[in-house]
Amino acid sequence: MIANQILLLLLMLSVLPSSAALPLSPGNIGNLFGTSESDGKILQRSKRGWMWNQFFLLEEYTGNDHQYVGKLHSNMDKNDGNVKYVLTGDGAGTLFLIDEKSGDIHATKRLDREEKAMYTLHAKVLDRNTNAELEPDTEFNIKIHDINDNAPKFAKEIYFASVPEMSEVGTSVVTVTATDADDQTYGNSAKLVYSILQGQPYFSVDSENGTIKTALPGMDRELKENYQVVIQAKDMAGQMGGLSGTTTVSITLSDVNDSPPRFANHSFRVTAVESTDIGGAIGRIKADDPDVGHNAEMEYSIVGGHDIFNIITDQTTQEGVIIIKKALDYESKRDYEFRVEVKNTYLDARFIHGLQFKDYATVKVTVEDVDEPPVFTRNPYIIEVHEDTAAGSFVGVVSARDPDADNKPVKYSIDRHTDLERLFNIDSVNGTITTLKALDREMSKWHNISVVATEINNPRQTTRVPVFIKVLDVNDNAPEFAMSYDTFVCENVKAGQLIQTISAVDTDEPLVGHKFVFSISATNPNFTIVDREDNTANILTRRGGFSRREMSMYFLPVVISDNDYPIQSSTSTLIVRVCACDSRGNMQSCNPEVLPFSDGLTTGALVAILLCVIILLSESPRRCECVCMTLVTVAMPVKLAYGAQTKHHVNEV
């Protein structure tokens, strides 16, 4: 009512005479309202002659004539036609016209407050004859008063929001607000009230701020997930005749874990072939959970565990995958039964009270028979055999059988790609392995062959097994020098001086380790040997006074024996050169002194040849060939260096 009264007052002011349309001033209050003056005189302004300060104009004028704004009047105007009113500023001459004689202002066009709420203009009072300013240039405003000509508007035609299912009543969902282009500070044109047109009884809206809240308890996403809510914003504080706008809010109930997983069937049957690989899947089972996302994630397990089977969760399908932990055997066991538990991975403490968030089902597994390949009693086989065993000797036996109930016969063979030298043979019926050739451990300590077992009735069913044959050592090799020695003796050496430490090697491998014995002729006048009991020996001088002139080198036969059965021994020759040394025993020169020599072979060379002949009669050809070459090679230079004196060489050996 107050707003309507103010509007009526403004309309009355707009149709008053021009003098009454002006804002009041001390100079015309008594004339406007007819009140008497206390002293019978008209009060006059003391500082300026304008009788106005601001004009008001309603927007959206619909009349046919120009809309009257108000009247400018100066007390300099004596109504004799000598005063001229001039208007400048916003819209002067276009939107606003002034009668230069009377000062009346009119609006020429329909004005919209939402486009421009106030116009600032300037007024001048001039002498019509001289154009001299009678009043200084003064600013005034024309303010456009609002009317309710704009409906509320929402920023979007449709909003999207979500709220967790099972939320308590009054839970805030979303706030939607509208705007009104009318004047917020004047009347109720922009005073909005919100209401819900569609979406009850599930939701409500705060009438003042547009906040949508839940209005119904226990809203379950699994029953209904999406809701369309229509919100209205109405101006004029919601009174009749106010303008309104609407928007749609699409509300989705988001999921919470309020539903446990459940098996639709509590008994499952799975069939598995016995040849399924370990880790292979034999079947899937699935529980249902009406929740979504991580709230529907499940975990399967076998109650109490199981030796043969395991169950894992397929994270993509949320199925329980049954896999093999241990090989199946139709002939041993054909049926299995176990219980499976399913439960949610993530629990919500708000909903676990009174609910069992797990379920159980029974799984029965039936094993199917397949034709299986033969199975060896061992894998692999390790067999030992002594070297030098004659061809056709027994090595070992392998055995395989058909694991199927029929127990079909099998035959055996050797994969010749693993026995290229054809050292072994196998009996195709009983699996006995024998030698085809004599074995030498020093040539190869191990022989790795593959034996194949094949079903006679189904040659496609085969099985391989590795057979590792270890060749055991037999003492059939004599020890010999471990290396070639470069030995010398000083001319000024004393008796008992160490000139060389020797050691030996033996390609045999006795179980208790090697034990070598070293010896030389006890009648040797030049050298002696001391066995150190650690498979080495020291060579010592028996005398002093060696001379290169008399003998440049000595050949010392050393007998080396092992301690295995049967005892093996050999003779190795140590060559000792005679050298000139300093007082500390450091070698300086081993070259023999050059002497004239006679033509023909020396006595030493002849003796060397004779020794070769003797060795040929007593030793193997290969060994004597090496010794003879050594003796002849050494004897020839001695002959060239010493001539007839070479005869002493052989005597010292």
Disulfide bonds with the S-S distance in Angstrom:
Cys490-Cys581 2.04
Cys579-Cys590 1.61
Cys612-Cys628 2.33
